[in-house]
């Protein structure tokens, strides 16, 4: 069998096809023993109820044994993942999955390329993509990216035609590009036959006619018999040279943006059952061809082997003829090689060589083994969010600090104000946090930065239910009720308000989860879990503690701080003044939003890029950076200053959505300035030294070379190794005599090292808690000569120091930004409708729902307006002292607005509930009734607003820049929400109820008048 200009070696067995990689079967864990499972079941399920029964007897509350058991069971279940971690000698932090904004990593969203899918006949024009097809796409991509099965990579469907990929802990651009290649490569393998002028003269003639008409499909009637397929591209983007001179070849078609791209006519099997495609593969593997060049080995199953044998048998060379039929090896729709058929091939094993680089071979084998994508994806992600692990660790630290100080502030306030009841509230708060953390660990939910903010907010809102109950108890004690009756009525009368307010907040959380990105979903999950746990701890555990203490006579009365007499303010006397103030602020805010235009919106809603960069040496001032950047970015660019201890960085937002262009402009902005952008500074701690051989110790690197390397900016060992592999893989043979294989002599220009991964070892030599290091030992195998090793390190230094280090990058295409904006608007509208419907159901009338929505609309406009006004005045010394900045509306702020809707509803519903109680069966609502209701619930409104306000102010000051706008909107919203319940919702409710009452009175009078006449 000869191989003139062919790149496919077919063999009956693996030995003839070159080296075959042996598969190493992983050790399968046997799993826990039955005794261990039984022990865990007893400890988690049975023991808590037994202990609850024992405690109930000791505390002389036998009727509460079940409640004690349920409480202990829930708490035991919550701490079980943490106990498991300690038993396994793991850190408690390992129990939580962190989002990329807390750990560092990359988040990308890819969209189906419908135009290409239609062109490849994967789908028909006008056809929609069903969820089952997208599910198979997700499965194929997951297998490609997670070959080992242990990578923490998230792949999931987003919307109808998009796939989201989350890769934590990696931030180097090269690694991200490799991931993108794995994701978007169709990975489809087809083996067919090239049409030729000897056997297929009529088909070639029909192909010429189709080409003249601009068609790539060749048909006989309605039957597709052949297709013009483009030749694959080499690493330089040029068409590969495929020796098939007797094949039907044309240069009349455009491909890859070039008008003259070679195409071959490929015969199409009319019976789909006889197509030889990747579906028949059992495996693909890396190997080398007969010239020692990188190649892809493959193995078909029995069906594939049989079909392949039939294809080669039908087109063997004819006697007394020099003509040879050629196969067409088609990968992802492109012809990569065309070997001649010399004889019938059996066995179904072969090797594909199409001028591949080692990296391409590695990626191609992984893609083929994972399975082909049924429809293509747009190559560039429509959105990309990237953050370094260092920046993620800083963000995480600030979030944890905000949680700690918020909890301390709330605990101190509750203890001082409510005394013993405050102790109960703090116990409930501790249980609440434990249950939230435990559930997050049990369901393997992801903690994101907004999720941490949600936990902080939960701390503030958790005491809301306690405040409602305690204030009801205060009222009962003031009436002269016994302590037992005060506890019973306090919990009983507050129950409906607690349930209503938390259900409405849950509605907004569910809406957020449905429409949100990964970060927003993390916030929604934390918020919803927090709501459920808050109700459980306040109503169930809180009542249990009070009952036990009262039954054992540990408390005989409840002492609390607060006003000695009830409030008696005439709120309606200043309603018009309050409304006027709101109208003025909202009107001014809307004017500010109009003036700012698109500058109101972040790249989430406009499309664009966000990058975070810093400087080596003394950093410039904000004004100097802003001036330099705006010379390069004429419009649509804003700068934000980030500080973390002694470190200072700058975050750039721009409407440009191409990372390379943004990087070039940033570099150019500081070329003629005294400031130096932070780049990776590489230092060689030691000289290049030989690796000695140690007697009795096998070391594949013995006889090679090693060198100690340090970098200025911490990085992962895998990142450095990937960069070295890339550099070594680019080394080429200067002459045929330098070939590294003994089997044949490779031509000049071929890769010098066909498998650089196996020739390099990078080991971190310093301690790190983030997984990033500054000191490394680089070892090279003996196959790498000393001259190449020296050149390798010189080239590595130049390449690593060429581009600035971006600690955070985000990209949003304009198309996805528009969809995000539509989703955000729909989320707010859906929440409004759902809230009106729920309140209509609970209060038996639409008036309560309409009044509540008016107050919510006031709060939303107030937040947006104040943010726009503050953004206009940002930049001066006073605004910096107040931490004001150029706030922009993004998805986290939409999440904050929806959360504020839930918070504002808490106040409104409590007021409405008291109005309903005081109104009783009266068909009319009076100003006196409303004033009395507001006064009676005022202490609760003030206390809840105060606790939440303390929390969100802490979040605003110490929560970090990543949620600064989020926290600011919460600060404004808490003030507006407390105010709107009194001066917006209540007056509107009064007007609506009395309007309906007056209409009914007028109708009744009309009926009486008509009857009398």
N, C-alpha and C positions, 0 to 999 in steps of 0.2 A: 504494500500500500504506500503510494508516494504522497508527498505533502508539498507540492510547489505552491508557494504563497497561500497556504491554507493554515488555519489555526485551530483545527479540531482534531484531536486524537481519539479514535474510537477503539475500544478493546472489549474482548470477551470477559476479562476479569480485571480486578482492581490493580493487579501487579503490572499489567501492560499499560495502564493509564497513569503511571507515575505514583508518587507517594500518596498513600491514603491515610488520612488522619484517623487514629483510633478514638472511638468515643469512650470517655471515662464515665462510668455510671456513678452518680453521687450516692453517698451512704444515706440510705433512707432511715430516718429515726423510727424506732419501734413504737414511740409514744409512751405515755405514762401507763403504769400498771393499773390493774383493776383496783388494787388496794389503795393506791394513791388517789384515784378518782373518787373512791368511796370516802376517803378521809377528807378530801376537799368538799364533797357534798355535805358531809356531816358538819364540818366547821362553818360553812357558809349558810347552809339552809336549816339544819336541825338545831345546832347549838344556840343560835340567837333566840329561838323560840323557847328552848329549855331554860336559858338564862333569863329570859323575860318572865317566865313563870316563877322562877326562884325569886327574882327581884320583886315581883308583885306580892308574893307572900311576905317577904321581909318588910316591904313598905306598907303592908296591910291594905293593898288595893287590888284584891284578886280579880275584880271585874275588869281591870285594866291590863291583865296579863297579855292578851292578844295584841293590844296597842303597843305595849312595850316590846313584844316579840317582833312585830312588823317594823318598828323603828330600828331595833338592833339589827334586824336582817338587812334593811336598806343601807345602814351605815357599814355593816360588814361587807356587803357586796361592793360598796364604794371604795373601801380600802383594800379589797382583794388584789387588784392589779398592782398596787404598790408593795404589798407583802410578797407577791410573786416575784417582783423585781429584786427585792432584797434577798430572797431565797436563792435567786439565780446570780447573785453578786453583780447585779446591774444597778446603775444609778436610777434614782426616782425620775430624773428627767427623761430617761429612756421610755417611760410609760406614755409620753405624749408625742404625737406626730406634729412637727412644726411646719408651718407654711413657709414658702420661700422668702417672704418678707421678714421672717424671724430667723431663718436658718441660712438664707442665701440660696440661689438657684435660678432656674429659668422657667417661665410660663409662656407657652406659645399657643396660638389658636390658628388652625389651618382650615381652609374652606375648600369644598369640592370645586374642581375646575369643570364647570358644566360645558363650556365651549369645547374643551379638549375631549371631554367624555362623549359628546355628540359626534365630534370628528372621528373618534376611534370606535364609534358605534357601540359604546358601552351603555348608553341610554338614548332614547329617542327624543327628538325636539319636543318640548312641551311636557315631557314626562317628569314626574316628581320622584324624589328618592325616598324609598320607604325606610322605616326604622330598622327592619331586619338587615337590610343591606348595610346601613351605617353601623349596625352592631358587628357585622363581620369585618368591616373596615377597622373598627376599634380593636377587635381581637387580633387582626393581622399586625397592626402597628404595635400593640402591646407585646406581641411575641418578638417583634424585631428589636425593640428597645430593651426588653427584659429577658435576654437569652438565658441567663442563669436562674431567673425566677426569684431572686432575692433583692433585686434593685427596688428602691422606694420611688418608682416612677408611676405617675398617675396618667392614665389615658382614658378619656371619656368623651361621649358625645355632648355637644353644646348646640342647642337649637336643632333645626332640621337638617342642615348640611355642613356642620362644622365639627371639628374634633379638637379638644383641648389636651395639651401635653404639658405635664408639670414635672420637671427634673430638678430635685432639690440638691443643694450642696455643690453645684458646678457653676463656674462663672466665666471660664475662658471661652473666647469667641470660637476658637478652633474646634473645641469639643461640641459647641452648639451647632456649628456648621455640619459636623459629622452626623449629629442627631437629625438635622433637617434632611440630609441626604438619605438617611435610612427611612425617614417618614414618607417623603414624597416620591421616592423611586417606586414605580409601579411593581417592579420585581416579577413581571410576567415572563415566563420562558415559553417560546414556541419553537418547535423544530419542524420545518417544512422543506420545500424545494424551490430553488431559483428557476424561474422560467428561462429556457434557452432557445436559440434559433433553430436547433436541430430537432428536438423533440416537441417543441411547443411553438412552431412557426405561426400557427393560426392565433394562439393566445397572445403572442408578442405583437402581432399585427393589430389585434383588438386593443391591446394595451397602448399602442401608439395612437390609435384613434381616440381612446379615452383621455390620454394626456393632452392631445390637441384641444379637446373640449374642457380641459381643466379638471378632469375627474381622476381620482386615484383608484376607484373601484372599477374592475373589469367584470362585466356580466354577460352571460348567455341567457337571454330572456330576463327572468327575474332572479336567476341563480348567480351568486357571486362565485367567480372561479379564480380570480387573482386580484392582487392589490399591489400598488406601488408603495414600497416601504423605504423610509430614509435610512441612510447609512449612519451608524453611530459616530459620536464625536470622540476625539482623543482628549488628553488632559489639557491641551492648548485650545480646545474648542474647534478644531479643524476636523473635516471628515476623515474617518479612518480609511486606509488604503486596503481594499478588498480585491484580491485577484480573481475575478470571475469574468474574463474577457468575452466569453461566449454567452454570457447572460444578457438579459434585456435591461439595459441601463440608460437612465435619462438624467439630464441636468436642468430640466424645465420647471422643477418645483421649488418653492421656497420652503426653507426649514431653518429653525433657530435664528430667524431674522436675516438669513442670507438667501438671495434669490436663486443662486446656482448651486444647489445642494444635491449631490448624487442620490438617486433613488434606484432600487432594484425592483423588478417585478417578481413577486413571490406567489407561488401557487397556493390557493386556498382549498382546503379539504371540504368538499360539499357535505360530507356526513360529519356532524359535530362529534359523534361518538368515536370517530377515527382520528380526531385531532390529537397531536402529540404536544402537550402543554405541561406547565408546571404542576398541574393537578395530579400528574402521574409520577412526580418525583418522590422518592423516599428520603433522599438527603442530597445536600450539596456541600462541598468541602474545598478548602484551599489546597492547591497543589502546584506543580510546575509542568510545563510541556517538555517536549524532547529537546528544546533549545535552552532549558533552564530558566525560562521566563515565567512570571506569575500567571497562573491559570486557575480556572474554576472546574473542579471535578463534580460529576453528578452521577446519580444512581437512580434508574427508573424502577418502578414496581413491575410485577409480572405482565400486567396489561400494557404498560408503557414499553417494556422490552419487546413484547410480541409485535406491537404496532411499529416500533422502530426497525425491527428485523424485516417486517414486510415492506416498509418504505425503501430500505436499502436493497432488498432483493429485487424489487420491481425496476430499479434503475441502475443495475450493474452495467459496466462497460460492455458494449457489443463487440463481438469478435471482428478483427480487421478494421477497427475504428479507433481513432485517437480521441474521440469525444468522451468527456467525462461529465456526468450530471453532478450538480453541486447542491448540497444541503444549504438551507438558510437558517442560521442560528439567530433568532430574533429575541432580543431582551428589551422589555418595556416598549415594544413597538418599533425598535430600531434593529437593523441588520448589523450584527457585530462580527460575523465571520461566515465564510462560505466554503467549507471543505469539499473536496471532490470525493465521490463515492467510488471506491476501488473494488469492493466486494461486499457481500452480504454480511451484516454485523449482527451478532446475537449477544445476549447478555444484558444489554441496556446500560452499560457503564461507559462514560466518556469524559473528555476534558475539553473545555472551551477556553481558547485563548484569543482575545481580541484586542491586543495591545493594552492590556490593563496594567495599572500601577498596583503595588501590593495593597495599598489602602482600598482601592476599588474592588479588588478581589475579596478582601475581608468583608467589606460592606455588602457586596453582591451575594456572597454565600449566606450571610445572616438574613438578607432579604428573601432569598429563594427558600431558605429553610422555614422562614416565618410564614410564607405564603404571599401570593400576589394580591395587590389592591385591585378590587373589581372596578373601581372608578378612580381617575386621577385627582390629585389635590394640587391647588395652586402652590407653586414652589415657595414663594415668600410668605411667611406667616402674616395674617391680617392684623395680628397684634402680638406684641412680645414684651414681656416684663422680666427684667433680669436684675439681680442684686447680689453683691458679694457677701460671702459668709461673715466677713468682718463687720460690714455695715448692718447685716442682719442681727449679729450678736449685740451690737450697740442698741439697736431698736428694741430687741428683746429685753435688755437690761432696763431700759427706760420704762417699758410697759410693766415689768414686774415691780419696779419701784413705785409706779403710780398705783398699782393694786395694793401694795403694802401700806402706803401712807393714806390711801382712801379708806382702807379698812380700819386703820388706827383712828382716823378722824371720826368715822361713824361710830365706832365702839365707844370712844371717849364721850361723844355727844349723848348717846343713848344712856350710858351709865350715869352721867351727871343729871340728865333731865328726868329720866324715868325711874332711877334708883333700882329697886328690885325688879320691876318690869323690864328695865333696861338690861339687867343681867340675863333675863329670859330671852330678850331680843338678840343679845350677843351670842348666846348659845345657839339660837336658831340660825343666826348669820354664819357661825362657824360650821354648823351642819350643812347649811346651804352651799357654802363654798366647797366643802368636802364632797358633797353629792354631785355638784357640777363637775368637779375635776375627775371624780371617779367615773361618772357616766361618759365623759369625753374620752377617758382612757379605755373604758370597756368597749365602746363602739368604734374606737380607733379614729375619732374625729380629728380634723386638722385644726390646730391653733394658729390663727393668723393675727396680724396686728390689730385689725378691727375687731377680731374675736376677743383679744385681751381687753380692748376698749369696752366691748360688750360685757365682759366680766366685771370691769370697774363700774360700769353703769348699773349692773345687776346689784352690786353691793349697795349703791345708793337707793335703788328702787326696792330692794329686798325689805328694808325697814318700813316701807310704805304700808304694807299689810299690818305690821305690828303697830304702827302709829294709829291706823284706823281702829284696831281692836282696843288699844289702850285708851284712846280718846272716848270710845263708847263705854269702857269701864269707868272712866272718870265721871261721865254723865250719870251712870247708874249709881256710883258711890255718892254723888252729889244729891241724888234723890233719896238717899237713905237706905239703899238696898244692901243686903248682906254681901260679904265677900264672895260666897258661893254663887249668889244670884247675879252679882256684878260680872263674874267670870262667864257664867252661862249666857247672859244677855249680851255681853260685850262681843263674844265670838259669834253668837247667833245673829245679831243685828248687823254686824259688819260683813257677814259672809257674802251677801248678794253683791255689795259694792266691790269686794275683793275679787270675786269671780268675774263680774262684768268688766272691770278695768283690766284684768290680766288677759281675758279672752280677746278683747279688742287689740291689746298689744301683741298677742300671739298672731292675730290676723296679719298685722304688718310684718311680723317676722317670717311668716310662711310666704307672703308675697316677695319679700326680699330674697328668700332662698330660691324661689322659682326663677327670678329674673337676674340674680346677681352673678358676678364673677366669683372666682375662687376665694378671693379675700372677703368679699361681701357675704358669700355663703358661710364662711367661717364665723362672721359676726352674727348672722341669722341663726345658725345652729346654737351658738353660745347663748344668744338671747332667749330662744325658745326653751332650751333646757333650763336656763335660769328662771324663767317664768314658772315652769312646772315645779321646780324645786322650791321656789319661793313660796308658792301656795302650800306645798306639802309641809315645809318646815314651820311656817307661820301658823297655819290652821291646825295641823295635826300634831306636830311635835310641841309647838307652843302651848296648845290646849292640854296636852299630856303633862307637861311640866307644871302648869298652874294647878291642874287637878291633884297631882301627887302632893304638891306643897300645901294646898288647902286642906286635903284630907288628913294630913299629918299635923295640921295646925302650925306649920312653919310660917305661915303668913296669916294675919288676922285682919289686915287692911292694906290698901295700896296707897302709898304716898308718892306723889309726883310733883315736880315743879310745874309752874305755869300760872296763868292768871287766876286770881281768886274768884272773879265773877265773870259771867258770860259777856262776850262782846255785844255791842249794840250800835254798830255803825250803820249809817243810812247810805248804803252804797249807791242806791238809785238817784240820790240827790246830785251826784256828779257824773252820771252816766254820759251825758252829752260832752262834757269836758274830756272824759276818758276816750270816747269815740273819736273826738276831734284830734287828740294827740296821736292815736293810732293811724288815722287817715293821713295826717301830715307826715309821719315817719314812713309809712308805706308808700305814699306818693313820691316822697323824696328818694326812697330806695328804688322805686321803679324807674324814675328819671335817671338815676345813677346807672342802673342796669342798661337802660337804653343808650346812654352815652358810652358805656364800655363795650357794648355790642358783643362780638364774639369773644372778647377778652374775659367775659364772665365765666367762660367754660374752659375746663381743663381738656387735655388731649383725649380723655375718655370720650368726650362728646364732639370733638372737632377733628380728631386725627392728628398725628404728629409723633414726636419723640421726646423722651425725657432722659437725660444723662446726668450722672453725678461725678464730678471730677474734683481733684485737689491739687495742691502745689507742693513741691519740695522746697525746703528752706522757709524763709519768712513769707507767709501768704499775703496776697494783695488785699486791699480793702474791698468792701462790697461795691463801692462806687467805681473803683478801677476795673474790676471784673465786668461790671455792667456796661461800662463805656467801651471796653475792648470787644465784648461779645456783640454789642449792638452795631458795631461797625461792619461786622461780617453778616449778622442776621438782621436784615433791614426791618422786617415786620414779623409779628407773631412770635417773638422770643422774650421770655422773662427769666430772671435770675433770682434764686432764693439761696440765702446763706444758711448753712447747717453748721452747728457747733456741737462738739462732744468732748468735754474736758478741754485739753489743750489742742485738740484736732479741729480743723476747720475745713469744710468742703463747700462746694457750690453746686446747686442743682439747676440745670438749664431745661426749660420747657420751650419747645419750638414746634411750629406747624409742619416742618419738614419731617417726612416719615421714612427717610432713607438713612440708615446708620452711617454708612461710609461718607456720605455728603456732610452729615452733622460733624463727624470726627474730623474731616478735613478743615471745616470752618473753625472749629474750636482750636485746632493746631495753628491755623493761620492767624487767629486772633491774638495769640501771644508770642508770635515769632519775633516781633520787633519790640518786645517789652522786657524789662529786667526780671520777669517772673518765669519760672520754669514749671511746666506741668509735670505732675508726678508720673514718672515712668518706672518700669522695673529695672532697677540697677543691679547688674549681675557682677559678683566678685568671685574670683577663683582663690579659695583659701590655700590650696596646695597645688603643686605642679602635677602634670600628668605622669603617673607612676605605674609601673607594671604590677599586676596582681600576682603575688607568689603562689606557688603550689604548696599545699600543706599535706604532709604524709598522712595517709589513712583517711583523708577527707576528700570526698568528691565535690568539686566546685566547677561548674560549667564555665565560669568566668576566669578561672585560673589560666594565666598566660596572656590575659587581656590587659586592659588598662583601667585605672580608676582616678577620680579627681573629686575633691571636696569643693562644693559650690555653695555660695550663700547669695541670697537675694534680699533686697531692701524691703520689699513689700511681701508679706506672708502669702504663700500660695500652697495649693495641695500638691502632694507628690505625683498624683496622677496627671495633673496639669503640666508639670515640668516634664514628666516622661513623655506625654503626648507631643509636646513641642520638640523634644529631642528626636523622637521617632519620625516626625514629619521632616525634620532637617536631614536626617540620615537617609530617609527614603528618597530624597531628591538627588542624592549623589548618583552620578552617571559614569559609565565606562568611557574613558577617553579613547581606548583602543580595544580591539578584540582580545589582545593578549592579557588584558586585565580581568577577564571573565572570572567570576567567583565560583563557577560550577565546573565539575570535572566531566560532566556528561557531554557538553558541547561548548562551543565558543560563541558567546553572545556578541552581537554586533555593537559597534560604538554607539553611544547614546542610550543604551539600555540601562535600566536600574542596576546599580552596582550591588546593592544589598536588597534581595527580594523579600526578606522577612525581617525588617529591622526591629520589630517588637521583641523577637526572641534574642536580640543581641544587646539589649539595654536593660539595666536594673537601676531604679532610683529609690533610695532609702532615706527617709527623714531622720535627721540626727539631733533634733531638739524636741522638747516637750511642747505640747499644744493641746488646749481644750476645744479649739474650734476646728481641728482637722487640717489647719494650715500651718506651714512651717517656714523657717528662714534658712535652715541649714540642711544640706542634702549630700549624700554620697552617691555619685554617679559611676556605675561600673559598666564597662564595655567588654563584650566577648572577644576572644582571640581573633575571630574573623575580621574584626575592624582593625586595620593597620594603624600604626602610631601616627603616620602622616594624616590619615583621614580623621583620627580622633582629635588631633590638634585643630584641623580645619573645622571639625564639627563644633567644638566649643567656641571658636571664633565666630562662626556663623550664628550659633545660638545666641550669643551675647548681642550681636547686631540686631537680630530679629526681635528679641524680647524687649530691647530698649527703644524700638522704633515707634511704637504707638503708645499714647497715654493710657493710663489705667482708669477704666470707668467702673466705679464701685456699684453702679446701678444704671440699668438702661431699660427703657420702656418704649415700645413702638405700637401705635394704633393706626391702622389704615382708615381713611375717611369713610369707607363703606361700612366697616364695623362700628365706627364712632356714631354714625347716623342710626344704626340699629340699636346701639346702647342707649342713645337719647330717647328713641321711641319706647324702648323697654322701661326706662326710668319714668317717663310720663305715664305710661300705662300702669306702672306699679302704683303710682300715687292715685290715679283715677280709680283703679280697682280697689285700693284700700278704702277710699271714700265711699264707694258703693257698698262694699262689704260691711263697713262700720254702720252706715245708715240702716242697712238691712238688719243687722244684729240688734241695734238699739230699738228699731221699730218692733222687732219681735219681743225684746225684753220689757219695753215700757208700753207696749200695746198702743203705739201711735207713731206716726211718721214725724211729728213735731219735734220729738226729742232728738231723732237722728239728724234732721235738718239743722237744728240749733247747734248740735255738736259739730257738724261739718263746717258751719259758718265760723265757729271758733278755730277749727283746724286750719281753714283757709287763711284766716287772720295770722295764725302762727307761722305758716309756711311763707306767706308774703313778707312777714316781719323779718324772719331769718334771712331770706334772700335779699331783702332791701338793705338791712343793716350790714350784711357781708359786702354788698356792692359799695355802700357808703364808706365803710372802713377801708376797702381796697383802694378807693379813690384818694384817701388821705394818707395811705401808707407811705413809708419812706422817710418821714421826718423823725426827729428825736423823740417826740412825745409818743408817736405810734410805735416806735421800737421799744420804748419803755413799757407800753401796754401789750407788747408782743404781737401787734397787728402787722399784717402782711398783705400781699396781693392775693387774697383768697380767690380760688377758682372752684366752680362747681364740678364735682366729679362723683363717681359712684359711692365712695364712702360718705360723702356729704348727703347724697340722696338717702343712704341708709340712716344717717343721723336724723334727717327730716322725717322719715317714716317712723323712726323710734320716738321722736318728739311727739308725733301724732298720737302714739300710744300713751306716752307720759301725760300729755295734755288731756287726753280722754280720761285718765285716772282721776284727775281733779274734777273734770266736768261731770263724770258719772257719779262721783260721791255727792256733788252738789245736787244733781238731778234726783238721786235716790232720796236725799233728805227733803227735796221739794215734793216728791211724790208722797212721802210719809206725812208731811205737814198738811198737804193739800187734801189728803184723804179722798173722800167721795165728792168733794166740791167740784162742780163743772167749771168754775172760774178760778183763775190764778191771780192773786193780788200782789202788789208791790210789797206789802208787809210780809206775805208768805215767803217771797223770794229773799228779802232782806234777812228774815229770821233764819232761813235755810243756810244762806251764805255765812251768817254770823256763827251759827252752830257748828259749821264745818271749817271755820276759818283757822282754828288752831291746827287742825290736821293739814290744811293747805300750806300754812306757813312752815310747819315742821318738816313735811315731806319735801317742799321746795328747798328748804335749808339744807337737808341732808344730801339731796341730789346735787344742789348747787355746790356744796363743798367738794363733792366727788368730781364733778366736771371741771371745776376750777383747778383742782390738783392735776387732772388729766390734761388740761390746757397748758399749765405751766411746766409740768415735768413729764408729760406723756411722750414727748419727742416730736420731731418735725413731720414724721410720717402721718400723724393723725392730728396735726395742729388745726387744720381747717375743720375737721370732724369735731374736735373738742370745742372750737369756737362756736360752731353752729349749735352745739348742745347748750353752751352757756347762755346764748341769746334765747334759745328755745325754751329753757327752763323758766326764764323770766317771763317771756311772752305767754307760755302755756299756763302759768299760775294766774296771770293777769286776765287772760282771755276767758277763763272759766267764769270769772265774776262779771266782767264788763262786756263780754260778747255773747257767750252762750246763754247766760241767764236772761238778759233783756230780749234776745231773739225768741227764746222759749216763751217768755211772758207774752210777747206780741202775737206769736203764732197760736197759742192756746186761747187767748182772749179773742183773737180774730175768729177762730172756729166757734167759740162760744157765742159771740155776737151774731154770727151768721145763723147759728141754730136758733137763737132767740128771735131773730128777724123772721126766719122761716116759720117758726111756731106762731108768731103774731099774725103772719100772713094767712096761715091756715085757719086761725081762729076768726080773723076778719072775714075770710071767704065763707066760713061756715055760718057766721052770724048773718051775713047778707043773703 
